Amino acid sequence: MEFTQAELTLIAAAKQKVQMAQRVRVGVIMLLIFGTLTLLAGFWSHPYAIYIAFALVVFAVALPQFGQGPKYEELLALLQQKAAQQND
């Protein structure tokens, strides 16, 4: 399967986006662990802590659809096009 330069650029941008999303997810997990520990230790008490934690989880899950770079749908369309060409 051969790719054009534009397709290779799309793939490279997707790779960078995934790497960024993974780094942010690790940061969110560390933040959630830190927040949980401070809540359990009694250093931080906030009535909306559960809502903040939920928002962080939703953000981490939805992160690949935010920001610059190709969306999942664009990569899927590229792969479908290449698979259709290969089957012909």
Long-range contacts (C-beta under 8 A, 24 or more apart in sequence): 1-82, 1-86, 3-82, 7-78, 10-70, 10-74, 10-75, 10-78, 11-75, 11-78, 13-68, 13-69, 13-70, 14-69, 14-70, 14-75, 16-69, 17-64, 17-67, 17-68, 17-69, 17-70, 18-64, 20-67, 21-63, 21-64, 24-60, 24-63, 25-60, 25-63, 28-56, 28-57, 28-59, 28-60, 29-60, 31-56, 32-56, 32-57
